Amino acid sequence: MKYAIKVIDAKGNEFLLCEEGKDSFQTFEEYADADDFNYDFEQTLDSEMSSVVVEFN
């Protein structure tokens, strides 16, 4: 199973995080790796946005 980062904006719209400079989603093999990445990533978001780790198939 893989994991991805879901970003949620102020209006409730949901998006999956893409790899920087690519047309593919940023995925992780281990939940712990995704969670660590998300912790740092979420610190860069505007206050009205949030992110969460989700399963990616």
mmJSON file of the N, C-alpha and C atoms, coordinates in Angstrom:
{"data_MODEL":{"atom_site":{
"group_PDB":["ATOM","ATOM","ATOM","ATOM","ATOM","ATOM","ATOM","ATOM","ATOM","ATOM","ATOM","ATOM","ATOM","ATOM","ATOM","ATOM","ATOM","ATOM","ATOM","ATOM","ATOM","ATOM","ATOM","ATOM","ATOM","ATOM","ATOM","ATOM","ATOM","ATOM","ATOM","ATOM","ATOM","ATOM","ATOM","ATOM","ATOM","ATOM","ATOM","ATOM","ATOM","ATOM","ATOM","ATOM","ATOM","ATOM","ATOM","ATOM","ATOM","ATOM","ATOM","ATOM","ATOM","ATOM","ATOM","ATOM","ATOM","ATOM","ATOM","ATOM","ATOM","ATOM","ATOM","ATOM","ATOM","ATOM","ATOM","ATOM","ATOM","ATOM","ATOM","ATOM","ATOM","ATOM","ATOM","ATOM","ATOM","ATOM","ATOM","ATOM","ATOM","ATOM","ATOM","ATOM","ATOM","ATOM","ATOM","ATOM","ATOM","ATOM","ATOM","ATOM","ATOM","ATOM","ATOM","ATOM","ATOM","ATOM","ATOM","ATOM","ATOM","ATOM","ATOM","ATOM","ATOM","ATOM","ATOM","ATOM","ATOM","ATOM","ATOM","ATOM","ATOM","ATOM","ATOM","ATOM","ATOM","ATOM","ATOM","ATOM","ATOM","ATOM","ATOM","ATOM","ATOM","ATOM","ATOM","ATOM","ATOM","ATOM","ATOM","ATOM","ATOM","ATOM","ATOM","ATOM","ATOM","ATOM","ATOM","ATOM","ATOM","ATOM","ATOM","ATOM","ATOM","ATOM","ATOM","ATOM","ATOM","ATOM","ATOM","ATOM","ATOM","ATOM","ATOM","ATOM","ATOM","ATOM","ATOM","ATOM","ATOM","ATOM","ATOM","ATOM","ATOM","ATOM","ATOM","ATOM","ATOM","ATOM","ATOM"],
"id":[1,2,3,4,5,6,7,8,9,10,11,12,13,14,15,16,17,18,19,20,21,22,23,24,25,26,27,28,29,30,31,32,33,34,35,36,37,38,39,40,41,42,43,44,45,46,47,48,49,50,51,52,53,54,55,56,57,58,59,60,61,62,63,64,65,66,67,68,69,70,71,72,73,74,75,76,77,78,79,80,81,82,83,84,85,86,87,88,89,90,91,92,93,94,95,96,97,98,99,100,101,102,103,104,105,106,107,108,109,110,111,112,113,114,115,116,117,118,119,120,121,122,123,124,125,126,127,128,129,130,131,132,133,134,135,136,137,138,139,140,141,142,143,144,145,146,147,148,149,150,151,152,153,154,155,156,157,158,159,160,161,162,163,164,165,166,167,168,169,170,171],
"type_symbol":["N","C","C","N","C","C","N","C","C","N","C","C","N","C","C","N","C","C","N","C","C","N","C","C","N","C","C","N","C","C","N","C","C","N","C","C","N","C","C","N","C","C","N","C","C","N","C","C","N","C","C","N","C","C","N","C","C","N","C","C","N","C","C","N","C","C","N","C","C","N","C","C","N","C","C","N","C","C","N","C","C","N","C","C","N","C","C","N","C","C","N","C","C","N","C","C","N","C","C","N","C","C","N","C","C","N","C","C","N","C","C","N","C","C","N","C","C","N","C","C","N","C","C","N","C","C","N","C","C","N","C","C","N","C","C","N","C","C","N","C","C","N","C","C","N","C","C","N","C","C","N","C","C","N","C","C","N","C","C","N","C","C","N","C","C","N","C","C","N","C","C"],
"label_atom_id":["N","CA","C","N","CA","C","N","CA","C","N","CA","C","N","CA","C","N","CA","C","N","CA","C","N","CA","C","N","CA","C","N","CA","C","N","CA","C","N","CA","C","N","CA","C","N","CA","C","N","CA","C","N","CA","C","N","CA","C","N","CA","C","N","CA","C","N","CA","C","N","CA","C","N","CA","C","N","CA","C","N","CA","C","N","CA","C","N","CA","C","N","CA","C","N","CA","C","N","CA","C","N","CA","C","N","CA","C","N","CA","C","N","CA","C","N","CA","C","N","CA","C","N","CA","C","N","CA","C","N","CA","C","N","CA","C","N","CA","C","N","CA","C","N","CA","C","N","CA","C","N","CA","C","N","CA","C","N","CA","C","N","CA","C","N","CA","C","N","CA","C","N","CA","C","N","CA","C","N","CA","C","N","CA","C","N","CA","C","N","CA","C","N","CA","C","N","CA","C"],
"label_alt_id":[null,null,null,null,null,null,null,null,null,null,null,null,null,null,null,null,null,null,null,null,null,null,null,null,null,null,null,null,null,null,null,null,null,null,null,null,null,null,null,null,null,null,null,null,null,null,null,null,null,null,null,null,null,null,null,null,null,null,null,null,null,null,null,null,null,null,null,null,null,null,null,null,null,null,null,null,null,null,null,null,null,null,null,null,null,null,null,null,null,null,null,null,null,null,null,null,null,null,null,null,null,null,null,null,null,null,null,null,null,null,null,null,null,null,null,null,null,null,null,null,null,null,null,null,null,null,null,null,null,null,null,null,null,null,null,null,null,null,null,null,null,null,null,null,null,null,null,null,null,null,null,null,null,null,null,null,null,null,null,null,null,null,null,null,null,null,null,null,null,null,null],
"label_comp_id":["MET","MET","MET","LYS","LYS","LYS","TYR","TYR","TYR","ALA","ALA","ALA","ILE","ILE","ILE","LYS","LYS","LYS","VAL","VAL","VAL","ILE","ILE","ILE","ASP","ASP","ASP","ALA","ALA","ALA","LYS","LYS","LYS","GLY","GLY","GLY","ASN","ASN","ASN","GLU","GLU","GLU","PHE","PHE","PHE","LEU","LEU","LEU","LEU","LEU","LEU","CYS","CYS","CYS","GLU","GLU","GLU","GLU","GLU","GLU","GLY","GLY","GLY","LYS","LYS","LYS","ASP","ASP","ASP","SER","SER","SER","PHE","PHE","PHE","GLN","GLN","GLN","THR","THR","THR","PHE","PHE","PHE","GLU","GLU","GLU","GLU","GLU","GLU","TYR","TYR","TYR","ALA","ALA","ALA","ASP","ASP","ASP","ALA","ALA","ALA","ASP","ASP","ASP","ASP","ASP","ASP","PHE","PHE","PHE","ASN","ASN","ASN","TYR","TYR","TYR","ASP","ASP","ASP","PHE","PHE","PHE","GLU","GLU","GLU","GLN","GLN","GLN","THR","THR","THR","LEU","LEU","LEU","ASP","ASP","ASP","SER","SER","SER","GLU","GLU","GLU","MET","MET","MET","SER","SER","SER","SER","SER","SER","VAL","VAL","VAL","VAL","VAL","VAL","VAL","VAL","VAL","GLU","GLU","GLU","PHE","PHE","PHE","ASN","ASN","ASN"],
"label_asym_id":["A","A","A","A","A","A","A","A","A","A","A","A","A","A","A","A","A","A","A","A","A","A","A","A","A","A","A","A","A","A","A","A","A","A","A","A","A","A","A","A","A","A","A","A","A","A","A","A","A","A","A","A","A","A","A","A","A","A","A","A","A","A","A","A","A","A","A","A","A","A","A","A","A","A","A","A","A","A","A","A","A","A","A","A","A","A","A","A","A","A","A","A","A","A","A","A","A","A","A","A","A","A","A","A","A","A","A","A","A","A","A","A","A","A","A","A","A","A","A","A","A","A","A","A","A","A","A","A","A","A","A","A","A","A","A","A","A","A","A","A","A","A","A","A","A","A","A","A","A","A","A","A","A","A","A","A","A","A","A","A","A","A","A","A","A","A","A","A","A","A","A"],
"label_entity_id":["1","1","1","1","1","1","1","1","1","1","1","1","1","1","1","1","1","1","1","1","1","1","1","1","1","1","1","1","1","1","1","1","1","1","1","1","1","1","1","1","1","1","1","1","1","1","1","1","1","1","1","1","1","1","1","1","1","1","1","1","1","1","1","1","1","1","1","1","1","1","1","1","1","1","1","1","1","1","1","1","1","1","1","1","1","1","1","1","1","1","1","1","1","1","1","1","1","1","1","1","1","1","1","1","1","1","1","1","1","1","1","1","1","1","1","1","1","1","1","1","1","1","1","1","1","1","1","1","1","1","1","1","1","1","1","1","1","1","1","1","1","1","1","1","1","1","1","1","1","1","1","1","1","1","1","1","1","1","1","1","1","1","1","1","1","1","1","1","1","1","1"],
"label_seq_id":[1,1,1,2,2,2,3,3,3,4,4,4,5,5,5,6,6,6,7,7,7,8,8,8,9,9,9,10,10,10,11,11,11,12,12,12,13,13,13,14,14,14,15,15,15,16,16,16,17,17,17,18,18,18,19,19,19,20,20,20,21,21,21,22,22,22,23,23,23,24,24,24,25,25,25,26,26,26,27,27,27,28,28,28,29,29,29,30,30,30,31,31,31,32,32,32,33,33,33,34,34,34,35,35,35,36,36,36,37,37,37,38,38,38,39,39,39,40,40,40,41,41,41,42,42,42,43,43,43,44,44,44,45,45,45,46,46,46,47,47,47,48,48,48,49,49,49,50,50,50,51,51,51,52,52,52,53,53,53,54,54,54,55,55,55,56,56,56,57,57,57],
"pdbx_PDB_ins_code":[null,null,null,null,null,null,null,null,null,null,null,null,null,null,null,null,null,null,null,null,null,null,null,null,null,null,null,null,null,null,null,null,null,null,null,null,null,null,null,null,null,null,null,null,null,null,null,null,null,null,null,null,null,null,null,null,null,null,null,null,null,null,null,null,null,null,null,null,null,null,null,null,null,null,null,null,null,null,null,null,null,null,null,null,null,null,null,null,null,null,null,null,null,null,null,null,null,null,null,null,null,null,null,null,null,null,null,null,null,null,null,null,null,null,null,null,null,null,null,null,null,null,null,null,null,null,null,null,null,null,null,null,null,null,null,null,null,null,null,null,null,null,null,null,null,null,null,null,null,null,null,null,null,null,null,null,null,null,null,null,null,null,null,null,null,null,null,null,null,null,null],
"Cartn_x":[0.843,0.0,0.895,0.439,1.143,0.306,0.961,0.306,0.594,-0.332,-0.194,-0.646,-0.427,-0.829,-2.037,-3.129,-4.326,-4.34,-4.475,-4.538,-5.991,-6.451,-7.831,-7.801,-8.491,-8.484,-9.634,-9.735,-10.724,-12.161,-12.387,-13.729,-14.072,-13.125,-13.354,-12.946,-12.372,-11.883,-10.682,-10.589,-9.507,-8.643,-7.331,-6.366,-5.296,-4.725,-3.57,-2.315,-1.323,-0.064,0.708,1.156,1.974,3.452,4.268,5.706,6.11,7.039,7.478,8.05,7.511,7.99,7.554,6.631,6.177,4.659,4.146,2.698,2.215,3.032,2.651,2.466,1.67,1.403,2.612,2.806,3.844,3.34,4.011,3.586,4.729,4.342,5.279,4.957,5.986,5.806,5.37,5.81,5.524,4.708,3.74,2.924,3.799,4.776,5.637,6.371,6.822,7.506,6.543,5.329,4.324,3.956,3.816,3.453,4.553,5.806,6.927,6.956,6.775,6.759,5.608,4.431,3.249,3.402,4.044,4.248,4.991,6.074,6.841,6.074,5.406,4.662,3.539,2.817,1.666,2.087,3.322,3.825,3.953,4.001,4.153,2.816,1.717,0.404,-0.161,-1.015,-1.754,-2.653,-3.021,-3.791,-5.16,-5.734,-7.053,-6.968,-5.766,-5.576,-5.044,-5.301,-4.775,-4.367,-3.679,-3.287,-3.329,-3.482,-3.595,-3.03,-2.505,-2.006,-3.199,-3.25,-4.323,-3.712,-4.467,-4.042,-4.167,-3.228,-3.203,-3.129,-4.086,-4.102,-3.876],
"Cartn_y":[-1.17,0.0,1.243,2.259,3.539,4.597,5.713,6.818,8.113,9.059,10.363,11.442,12.678,13.826,14.491,14.594,15.28,16.672,17.676,19.073,19.524,20.22,20.695,22.212,22.908,24.373,24.889,26.197,26.84,26.537,26.225,25.929,24.451,23.65,22.218,21.42,22.083,21.372,20.532,19.328,18.416,18.141,18.093,17.864,16.913,16.11,15.307,16.057,16.009,16.706,16.04,16.843,16.343,16.526,15.709,15.873,17.183,17.889,19.179,19.03,19.808,19.811,18.626,17.817,16.623,16.587,15.721,15.533,14.32,13.806,12.634,13.004,12.198,12.449,12.075,12.81,12.505,11.327,10.184,9.016,8.511,7.734,7.196,5.723,4.917,3.487,3.201,4.014,3.798,4.965,4.63,5.664,6.637,6.121,6.974,8.012,7.626,8.577,9.667,9.273,10.246,11.177,10.628,11.424,12.431,12.0,12.91,14.044,13.691,14.699,15.666,15.124,15.958,16.923,16.491,17.365,18.631,18.464,19.615,20.403,19.688,20.336,21.207,20.691,21.421,22.754,22.834,24.081,25.184,24.825,25.807,26.296,25.684,26.041,27.282,27.994,29.104,28.562,29.422,28.982,28.397,28.779,28.256,26.943,26.406,25.14,24.097,22.825,21.741,20.59,19.619,18.443,17.222,16.057,14.809,13.678,12.647,11.462,10.567,10.081,9.177,7.981,6.89,5.725,6.056,5.567,5.858,4.547,4.305,3.074,3.375],
"Cartn_z":[0.0,0.0,0.0,-0.7,-0.728,-0.027,0.277,0.968,0.227,0.331,-0.318,0.668,0.265,1.083,0.424,1.173,0.682,1.288,0.432,0.861,0.784,1.818,1.89,2.034,1.098,1.154,2.015,2.132,3.005,2.585,1.311,0.815,0.912,1.409,1.532,0.31,-0.699,-1.874,-1.482,-2.035,-1.701,-2.92,-2.712,-3.773,-3.267,-4.159,-3.798,-4.201,-3.35,-3.576,-4.708,-5.667,-6.778,-6.456,-7.098,-6.954,-7.606,-7.002,-7.506,-8.911,-9.854,-11.226,-12.058,-11.553,-12.283,-12.329,-13.2,-13.312,-12.522,-11.62,-10.844,-9.371,-8.689,-7.278,-6.427,-5.347,-4.364,-3.54,-3.607,-2.844,-1.966,-0.964,0.009,0.227,0.401,0.636,2.069,3.006,4.429,4.987,5.85,6.478,7.276,7.984,8.823,7.982,6.789,5.903,5.441,5.079,4.65,5.796,6.979,8.147,8.493,8.434,8.684,7.662,6.387,5.328,5.546,5.847,6.026,7.199,8.253,9.416,8.994,8.244,7.766,6.706,5.795,4.716,5.269,6.252,6.8,7.42,7.902,8.479,7.423,6.142,5.063,4.511,4.919,4.387,5.065,4.319,4.907,6.012,6.941,8.109,7.76,6.609,6.243,5.461,5.298,4.597,5.573,5.244,6.057,5.139,5.712,4.941,5.836,5.211,5.943,5.078,5.719,5.01,4.69,3.444,3.018,2.303,2.258,1.491,0.007,-0.781,-2.211,-2.969,-3.836,-4.644,-6.088],
"occupancy":[1.0,1.0,1.0,1.0,1.0,1.0,1.0,1.0,1.0,1.0,1.0,1.0,1.0,1.0,1.0,1.0,1.0,1.0,1.0,1.0,1.0,1.0,1.0,1.0,1.0,1.0,1.0,1.0,1.0,1.0,1.0,1.0,1.0,1.0,1.0,1.0,1.0,1.0,1.0,1.0,1.0,1.0,1.0,1.0,1.0,1.0,1.0,1.0,1.0,1.0,1.0,1.0,1.0,1.0,1.0,1.0,1.0,1.0,1.0,1.0,1.0,1.0,1.0,1.0,1.0,1.0,1.0,1.0,1.0,1.0,1.0,1.0,1.0,1.0,1.0,1.0,1.0,1.0,1.0,1.0,1.0,1.0,1.0,1.0,1.0,1.0,1.0,1.0,1.0,1.0,1.0,1.0,1.0,1.0,1.0,1.0,1.0,1.0,1.0,1.0,1.0,1.0,1.0,1.0,1.0,1.0,1.0,1.0,1.0,1.0,1.0,1.0,1.0,1.0,1.0,1.0,1.0,1.0,1.0,1.0,1.0,1.0,1.0,1.0,1.0,1.0,1.0,1.0,1.0,1.0,1.0,1.0,1.0,1.0,1.0,1.0,1.0,1.0,1.0,1.0,1.0,1.0,1.0,1.0,1.0,1.0,1.0,1.0,1.0,1.0,1.0,1.0,1.0,1.0,1.0,1.0,1.0,1.0,1.0,1.0,1.0,1.0,1.0,1.0,1.0,1.0,1.0,1.0,1.0,1.0,1.0],
"B_iso_or_equiv":[0.0,0.0,0.0,0.0,0.0,0.0,0.0,0.0,0.0,0.0,0.0,0.0,0.0,0.0,0.0,0.0,0.0,0.0,0.0,0.0,0.0,0.0,0.0,0.0,0.0,0.0,0.0,0.0,0.0,0.0,0.0,0.0,0.0,0.0,0.0,0.0,0.0,0.0,0.0,0.0,0.0,0.0,0.0,0.0,0.0,0.0,0.0,0.0,0.0,0.0,0.0,0.0,0.0,0.0,0.0,0.0,0.0,0.0,0.0,0.0,0.0,0.0,0.0,0.0,0.0,0.0,0.0,0.0,0.0,0.0,0.0,0.0,0.0,0.0,0.0,0.0,0.0,0.0,0.0,0.0,0.0,0.0,0.0,0.0,0.0,0.0,0.0,0.0,0.0,0.0,0.0,0.0,0.0,0.0,0.0,0.0,0.0,0.0,0.0,0.0,0.0,0.0,0.0,0.0,0.0,0.0,0.0,0.0,0.0,0.0,0.0,0.0,0.0,0.0,0.0,0.0,0.0,0.0,0.0,0.0,0.0,0.0,0.0,0.0,0.0,0.0,0.0,0.0,0.0,0.0,0.0,0.0,0.0,0.0,0.0,0.0,0.0,0.0,0.0,0.0,0.0,0.0,0.0,0.0,0.0,0.0,0.0,0.0,0.0,0.0,0.0,0.0,0.0,0.0,0.0,0.0,0.0,0.0,0.0,0.0,0.0,0.0,0.0,0.0,0.0,0.0,0.0,0.0,0.0,0.0,0.0],
"pdbx_formal_charge":[null,null,null,null,null,null,null,null,null,null,null,null,null,null,null,null,null,null,null,null,null,null,null,null,null,null,null,null,null,null,null,null,null,null,null,null,null,null,null,null,null,null,null,null,null,null,null,null,null,null,null,null,null,null,null,null,null,null,null,null,null,null,null,null,null,null,null,null,null,null,null,null,null,null,null,null,null,null,null,null,null,null,null,null,null,null,null,null,null,null,null,null,null,null,null,null,null,null,null,null,null,null,null,null,null,null,null,null,null,null,null,null,null,null,null,null,null,null,null,null,null,null,null,null,null,null,null,null,null,null,null,null,null,null,null,null,null,null,null,null,null,null,null,null,null,null,null,null,null,null,null,null,null,null,null,null,null,null,null,null,null,null,null,null,null,null,null,null,null,null,null],
"auth_seq_id":[1,1,1,2,2,2,3,3,3,4,4,4,5,5,5,6,6,6,7,7,7,8,8,8,9,9,9,10,10,10,11,11,11,12,12,12,13,13,13,14,14,14,15,15,15,16,16,16,17,17,17,18,18,18,19,19,19,20,20,20,21,21,21,22,22,22,23,23,23,24,24,24,25,25,25,26,26,26,27,27,27,28,28,28,29,29,29,30,30,30,31,31,31,32,32,32,33,33,33,34,34,34,35,35,35,36,36,36,37,37,37,38,38,38,39,39,39,40,40,40,41,41,41,42,42,42,43,43,43,44,44,44,45,45,45,46,46,46,47,47,47,48,48,48,49,49,49,50,50,50,51,51,51,52,52,52,53,53,53,54,54,54,55,55,55,56,56,56,57,57,57],
"auth_comp_id":["MET","MET","MET","LYS","LYS","LYS","TYR","TYR","TYR","ALA","ALA","ALA","ILE","ILE","ILE","LYS","LYS","LYS","VAL","VAL","VAL","ILE","ILE","ILE","ASP","ASP","ASP","ALA","ALA","ALA","LYS","LYS","LYS","GLY","GLY","GLY","ASN","ASN","ASN","GLU","GLU","GLU","PHE","PHE","PHE","LEU","LEU","LEU","LEU","LEU","LEU","CYS","CYS","CYS","GLU","GLU","GLU","GLU","GLU","GLU","GLY","GLY","GLY","LYS","LYS","LYS","ASP","ASP","ASP","SER","SER","SER","PHE","PHE","PHE","GLN","GLN","GLN","THR","THR","THR","PHE","PHE","PHE","GLU","GLU","GLU","GLU","GLU","GLU","TYR","TYR","TYR","ALA","ALA","ALA","ASP","ASP","ASP","ALA","ALA","ALA","ASP","ASP","ASP","ASP","ASP","ASP","PHE","PHE","PHE","ASN","ASN","ASN","TYR","TYR","TYR","ASP","ASP","ASP","PHE","PHE","PHE","GLU","GLU","GLU","GLN","GLN","GLN","THR","THR","THR","LEU","LEU","LEU","ASP","ASP","ASP","SER","SER","SER","GLU","GLU","GLU","MET","MET","MET","SER","SER","SER","SER","SER","SER","VAL","VAL","VAL","VAL","VAL","VAL","VAL","VAL","VAL","GLU","GLU","GLU","PHE","PHE","PHE","ASN","ASN","ASN"],
"auth_asym_id":["A","A","A","A","A","A","A","A","A","A","A","A","A","A","A","A","A","A","A","A","A","A","A","A","A","A","A","A","A","A","A","A","A","A","A","A","A","A","A","A","A","A","A","A","A","A","A","A","A","A","A","A","A","A","A","A","A","A","A","A","A","A","A","A","A","A","A","A","A","A","A","A","A","A","A","A","A","A","A","A","A","A","A","A","A","A","A","A","A","A","A","A","A","A","A","A","A","A","A","A","A","A","A","A","A","A","A","A","A","A","A","A","A","A","A","A","A","A","A","A","A","A","A","A","A","A","A","A","A","A","A","A","A","A","A","A","A","A","A","A","A","A","A","A","A","A","A","A","A","A","A","A","A","A","A","A","A","A","A","A","A","A","A","A","A","A","A","A","A","A","A"],
"auth_atom_id":["N","CA","C","N","CA","C","N","CA","C","N","CA","C","N","CA","C","N","CA","C","N","CA","C","N","CA","C","N","CA","C","N","CA","C","N","CA","C","N","CA","C","N","CA","C","N","CA","C","N","CA","C","N","CA","C","N","CA","C","N","CA","C","N","CA","C","N","CA","C","N","CA","C","N","CA","C","N","CA","C","N","CA","C","N","CA","C","N","CA","C","N","CA","C","N","CA","C","N","CA","C","N","CA","C","N","CA","C","N","CA","C","N","CA","C","N","CA","C","N","CA","C","N","CA","C","N","CA","C","N","CA","C","N","CA","C","N","CA","C","N","CA","C","N","CA","C","N","CA","C","N","CA","C","N","CA","C","N","CA","C","N","CA","C","N","CA","C","N","CA","C","N","CA","C","N","CA","C","N","CA","C","N","CA","C","N","CA","C","N","CA","C","N","CA","C","N","CA","C"],
"pdbx_PDB_model_num":[1,1,1,1,1,1,1,1,1,1,1,1,1,1,1,1,1,1,1,1,1,1,1,1,1,1,1,1,1,1,1,1,1,1,1,1,1,1,1,1,1,1,1,1,1,1,1,1,1,1,1,1,1,1,1,1,1,1,1,1,1,1,1,1,1,1,1,1,1,1,1,1,1,1,1,1,1,1,1,1,1,1,1,1,1,1,1,1,1,1,1,1,1,1,1,1,1,1,1,1,1,1,1,1,1,1,1,1,1,1,1,1,1,1,1,1,1,1,1,1,1,1,1,1,1,1,1,1,1,1,1,1,1,1,1,1,1,1,1,1,1,1,1,1,1,1,1,1,1,1,1,1,1,1,1,1,1,1,1,1,1,1,1,1,1,1,1,1,1,1,1]
}}}
